[in-house]
Amino acid sequence: MGSFSIWHLLIVLVVVLVLFGGGGKLSKIMGDLGAGIKDFKKNIKDGSKDDANINVAKSEEKPRETIVDRS
């Protein structure tokens, strides 16, 4: 009862954004957040396809030479 929940913090954050950011800035921030989430989901989806290509590319690399210290 004495601690803040996530909902309290979200409400305070929204109020602060509205007071200091203004209406136009708030919509821009939320639009950027939405675009970021959309890009993140797209990259996660495409990432599984890219991971297969990366594994193939790594298997085709030449092995590195080892340097032996003979002192």
C-alpha positions, -999 to +999 in steps of 0.1 A: +000+000+000+029+023+006+048+015-026+042+027-061+030+003-088+039+004-124+006+021-131+014+050-108+047+055-125+031+054-160+005+080-150+031+103-135+053+099-167+023+108-189+015+138-168+051+150-169+053+145-207+021+165-212+032+193-190+068+197-203+065+183-238+033+198-250+007+182-272+026+182-304+058+169-288+039+141-270+024+128-303+058+129-319+073+110-290+046+083-291+049+081-329+086+075-326+080+049-300+055+031-321+079+032-351+107+019-330+085-010-317+074-018-353+110-018-365+121-040-336+094-066-344+103-065-381+140-070-373+132-099-349+112-116-376+139-110-402+167-119-377+159-156-378+164-156-415+196-136-412+210-160-385+209-189-409+229-168-435+254-158-408+260-194-398+267-204-434+291-175-438+310-183-406+314-219-417+330-208-450+357-187-432+393-198-433+407-210-400+431-186-384+468-196-382+481-202-347+513-186-336+535-209-315+560-192-292+592-213-293+613-194-269 
